[in-house]
Amino acid sequence: MTTDTQSLPSAKSPWFWGVPVAALVMAVLVWLTQTNQALFVLLNGAVGGEGLWSHATLLGDALVALVLLSPFVGRRPEILWSVLFATLLAVLWVHGMKELLQVLRPAAVLEASEIVIIGPTHRLSAFPSGHSTTIFTLVGVVILCLRRSSWVLWLLPIAILVALSRVMVGAHWPLDILGGAFGGWWAALGGIWLNQRMPWGRGRIIQGLIGLSLVAAAIWLFQFDTGYSLAMGFQRLLAGAGLGFSAWGLWRLVRQQDI
């Protein structure tokens, strides 16, 4: 099991500020030009179909995101421990801002003829997007801990696709997903910072408990209703893979002699 953890990148490094600054700049531009609604109308339903966007948006679900961590059980304790802290920060960001701002979602503002909705219809608490925050928190921790260009090249586009899917399924405005990307990345940075200052969570007992929690999450995911029935096959595939990875990771932890 890998027990070392990398330090946070320097504040001058693109690893640190690249994503949140890009998200903030785009959000400010959208806000200043008052194009939030126009961009939504332009993007929503423009390309792809229900199947594509149902599968993409599934990856931003909180339970699915937990299961996606399963390959790191018994291998990268600093990632799992960082994500635990980052999740708490992300929850504070999402629910705090939703309660504070009370932004209406597209379905509550636009006429039915102006919007394509895939999956459940939501009308309240738009900003920020929880799915966008979730995927950027998860991807942020992995990228910042591993800090390899190869991971950035495929993980970051996935995160962008998942965030974009929230507009495509009619659930969020562009500003919502940009706010999610901004907050999610800062949550990832905060999670890694807290991981470094409380390293006891990288020990085998805590890691084992996290692994057991991921086993439970994978089992729950088999029948969990995300509201996107077209992606149920993919969802169960992820659940099966997550169960296998988590179980194997727990076995690796048990086999270590100094447990």
Secondary structure, 3 states (H helix, E strand, C coil): CCCCCCCCCCCCCHHHHHHHHHHHHHHHHHHHHCCHHHHHHHHCCCCCCHHHHHHHHHCCCHHHHHHHCHHHCCCCHHHHHHHHHHHHHHHHHHHHHHHHHCCCCHHHHCCHHHCCCCCCCCCCCCCCCHHHHHHHHHHHHHHHHHCCHHHHHHHHHHHHHHHHHHHHCCCCCHHHHHHHHHHHHHHHHHHHHHHHHCHHHHCHHHHHHHHHHHHHHHHHHCCCCCCCHHHHHHHHHHHHHHHHHHHHHHHHHHHCCCC
